Amino acid sequence: MITTELVFVRHGEARCNVDGLVGGPRTCTGLTNHGYAQVERAALRLAAEHRDKPFDALYTGPRIRLRQTAEILSQALRLPISTDDRLDGPVHGAADGQPWTEVKTTADGGPHAHPDKPWAAGSDTWNGYLKRASRFLRELIDQHEGERVLFAAHGETVIVAHTLLLGIPLGSPSGFTVSHGSITRWQHHLNRLGQRRWMLDHHNDTKHLAALGQEAAS
């Protein structure tokens, strides 16, 4: 039996993604037209299942591309949006608005490369972000036990869920691809023996984006 279910929709393609810029709060200007189309396809897919098995809550962070993604989901599913600053992704500090190629060159790699070191002045460390975000996600899971919860999320939030629920050690060199507009689904199972475990039902599912010319994955 499935009890709690967590469904993550990564925001659609944003202007900062196309421009290759670190899209912090000063730089993010929202979704591209293609990004809107990606999220609309995800919303149509989720609205169909919502009619039979409704979601109980919709969460997002404050950054523009997240809020625009959540608004599309909210309208399609007729769910109110709960916005929380703790879902806003890593703090980029002085890297906000800078080209990712320059940031990574200066830091000798991306945020994951040296997980206990900031990648720019005033930024998080990758492990510090994972610890902080994992604590909040655990709070939400406890708060919504037995419910279906939908997230309009950063790709980093999906990685936080995997790190927490798979028990991946901090600083692990492994990673996950999280495509724009993709759907990732975690389910908490309770079997007939009273045993519970989290199961990753789908990761980076993009079948709904095939009509947009994107390669489908699940």
C-alpha positions as CSV (number, residue, x, y, z in Angstrom):
1,M,0.0,0.0,0.0
2,I,1.2,3.5,-0.9
3,T,0.9,6.0,1.9
4,T,2.8,9.3,1.3
5,E,3.7,10.3,-2.2
6,L,6.0,13.1,-3.3
7,V,6.0,14.4,-6.9
8,F,8.6,16.9,-8.1
9,V,8.2,18.9,-11.3
10,R,11.4,20.6,-12.2
11,H,10.8,24.2,-13.4
12,G,10.7,24.7,-17.2
13,E,13.6,26.1,-19.2
14,A,14.4,29.6,-17.9
15,R,16.1,32.6,-19.6
16,C,19.1,32.2,-17.3
17,N,19.5,28.6,-18.3
18,V,19.6,29.5,-22.0
19,D,22.1,32.3,-21.3
20,G,24.3,30.0,-19.2
21,L,24.1,32.3,-16.2
22,V,23.9,31.4,-12.5
23,G,20.2,32.1,-11.9
24,G,20.1,33.4,-8.4
25,P,17.3,35.8,-7.2
26,R,19.0,38.8,-8.7
27,T,19.3,37.2,-12.2
28,C,16.3,34.9,-12.7
29,T,13.8,36.6,-15.0
30,G,11.5,33.6,-15.4
31,L,10.7,31.0,-18.0
32,T,11.2,31.0,-21.7
33,N,8.2,30.3,-24.1
34,H,9.6,26.8,-24.4
35,G,9.8,26.5,-20.6
36,Y,6.1,27.5,-20.3
37,A,5.2,24.8,-22.9
38,Q,7.2,22.2,-20.9
39,V,5.4,22.9,-17.7
40,E,2.0,23.0,-19.4
41,R,2.6,19.5,-20.7
42,A,3.6,18.3,-17.2
43,A,0.5,20.0,-15.8
44,L,-1.8,18.3,-18.3
45,R,-0.4,14.9,-17.3
46,L,-0.7,15.5,-13.6
47,A,-4.2,17.0,-13.9
48,A,-5.4,13.8,-15.4
49,E,-4.3,11.7,-12.4
50,H,-5.3,14.4,-10.0
51,R,-9.0,13.9,-10.9
52,D,-8.8,10.3,-9.7
53,K,-6.3,10.6,-6.9
54,P,-6.1,14.3,-5.8
55,F,-2.9,16.0,-4.6
56,D,-3.2,17.5,-1.1
57,A,-0.7,20.3,-1.4
58,L,1.5,22.2,-3.8
59,Y,4.8,23.7,-2.7
60,T,7.4,26.0,-4.4
61,G,10.2,28.4,-3.6
62,P,10.2,32.2,-4.3
63,R,12.4,32.4,-7.4
64,I,10.5,33.6,-10.4
65,R,10.9,30.5,-12.5
66,L,9.6,28.4,-9.7
67,R,6.6,30.6,-9.1
68,Q,5.7,30.7,-12.8
69,T,5.9,26.9,-12.8
70,A,3.8,26.6,-9.7
71,E,1.2,29.0,-11.2
72,I,0.7,26.7,-14.2
73,L,0.3,23.6,-12.0
74,S,-2.0,25.5,-9.6
75,Q,-4.3,26.6,-12.4
76,A,-4.4,23.1,-14.0
77,L,-5.0,21.2,-10.8
78,R,-6.9,24.0,-8.9
79,L,-4.5,23.7,-6.0
80,P,-3.4,26.7,-3.8
81,I,0.3,27.4,-3.8
82,S,2.4,27.3,-0.6
83,T,5.6,29.3,-1.1
84,D,8.5,28.8,1.2
85,D,11.9,30.4,1.1
86,R,13.6,27.1,2.2
87,L,12.7,25.7,-1.3
88,D,14.7,28.3,-3.1
89,G,17.8,26.2,-3.8
90,P,21.4,27.0,-3.0
91,V,22.7,30.4,-2.1
92,H,25.0,31.5,-4.9
93,G,26.5,34.6,-3.4
94,A,28.7,36.6,-5.7
95,A,28.2,34.0,-8.5
96,D,24.6,35.2,-9.0
97,G,24.4,36.4,-12.6
98,Q,27.9,35.2,-13.6
99,P,28.4,32.8,-16.4
100,W,28.5,29.2,-15.1
101,T,31.7,28.5,-17.2
102,E,33.6,31.3,-15.4
103,V,32.3,30.3,-11.9
104,K,33.3,26.7,-12.4
105,T,36.7,27.6,-13.8
106,T,37.4,29.8,-10.8
107,A,36.2,27.3,-8.3
108,D,37.9,24.3,-10.1
109,G,34.5,22.7,-10.7
110,G,30.8,23.1,-10.0
111,P,29.3,23.1,-6.5
112,H,29.6,19.3,-6.3
113,A,33.3,19.2,-7.1
114,H,34.5,20.4,-3.7
115,P,31.4,19.8,-1.5
116,D,32.7,21.4,1.6
117,K,34.0,24.6,0.0
118,P,31.9,27.6,-1.3
119,W,32.0,28.0,-5.1
120,A,31.9,31.8,-4.8
121,A,32.1,34.5,-2.1
122,G,29.0,34.3,0.1
123,S,27.8,31.1,-1.5
124,D,26.7,27.9,0.2
125,T,28.8,24.8,0.3
126,W,27.2,21.9,-1.5
127,N,27.1,19.7,1.6
128,G,25.8,22.6,3.7
129,Y,23.0,23.1,1.3
130,L,22.1,19.4,1.3
131,K,22.0,19.3,5.1
132,R,19.8,22.4,5.4
133,A,17.4,21.4,2.6
134,S,17.2,17.8,3.8
135,R,16.1,19.0,7.2
136,F,13.3,21.0,5.7
137,L,12.2,18.3,3.4
138,R,12.0,15.9,6.3
139,E,9.8,18.3,8.2
140,L,7.4,18.5,5.2
141,I,7.3,14.7,4.9
142,D,6.4,14.4,8.6
143,Q,3.8,17.2,8.2
144,H,2.1,15.6,5.2
145,E,2.2,11.9,6.2
146,G,-0.3,9.9,4.3
147,E,-0.8,12.7,1.7
148,R,0.2,13.4,-2.0
149,V,2.4,16.4,-2.2
150,L,3.4,18.2,-5.4
151,F,6.5,20.4,-5.7
152,A,7.4,23.0,-8.4
153,A,11.1,22.6,-7.8
154,H,14.7,23.3,-8.6
155,G,16.7,20.3,-9.9
156,E,18.7,20.6,-6.6
157,T,15.6,19.9,-4.6
158,V,15.1,16.6,-6.5
159,I,18.7,15.8,-5.6
160,V,18.0,16.6,-2.0
161,A,15.1,14.1,-2.0
162,H,17.3,11.4,-3.5
163,T,20.1,12.1,-1.0
164,L,17.7,12.0,1.9
165,L,15.5,9.0,0.9
166,L,18.3,6.9,-0.6
167,G,20.6,7.6,2.3
168,I,23.4,8.8,0.0
169,P,26.5,10.0,2.0
170,L,27.2,13.7,1.8
171,G,30.0,14.4,-0.7
172,S,29.2,11.4,-2.9
173,P,30.7,11.8,-6.4
174,S,27.6,10.4,-8.0
175,G,24.8,12.6,-9.3
176,F,21.5,12.7,-11.2
177,T,20.2,14.3,-14.4
178,V,17.1,16.4,-13.8
179,S,15.6,17.8,-17.0
180,H,13.5,20.9,-17.3
181,G,9.8,20.0,-17.0
182,S,10.6,16.5,-15.8
183,I,8.5,14.6,-13.2
184,T,10.1,12.6,-10.4
185,R,8.0,10.5,-8.1
186,W,8.8,9.0,-4.6
187,Q,6.3,6.7,-2.8
188,H,6.2,5.5,0.8
189,H,5.1,1.9,0.8
190,L,3.6,-0.1,3.7
191,N,3.5,-3.8,3.2
192,R,1.3,-6.5,4.8
193,L,4.0,-7.2,7.4
194,G,3.9,-3.6,8.6
195,Q,7.2,-2.8,7.0
196,R,7.8,0.7,5.5
197,R,10.2,1.9,2.9
198,W,10.6,4.7,0.4
199,M,10.7,3.7,-3.3
200,L,11.7,5.8,-6.2
201,D,8.9,5.1,-8.7
202,H,10.1,7.5,-11.5
203,H,13.1,9.7,-11.9
204,N,13.4,12.4,-14.6
205,D,10.3,11.2,-16.4
206,T,9.9,13.3,-19.6
207,K,7.5,11.2,-21.7
208,H,5.0,14.1,-21.7
209,L,7.6,16.3,-23.4
210,A,8.0,14.1,-26.5
211,A,5.5,16.3,-28.4
212,L,7.9,19.2,-27.9
213,G,10.7,17.3,-29.7
214,Q,12.5,16.3,-26.5
215,E,13.9,12.9,-25.9
216,A,11.6,10.9,-23.6
217,A,13.1,9.4,-20.5
218,S,11.9,7.8,-17.3
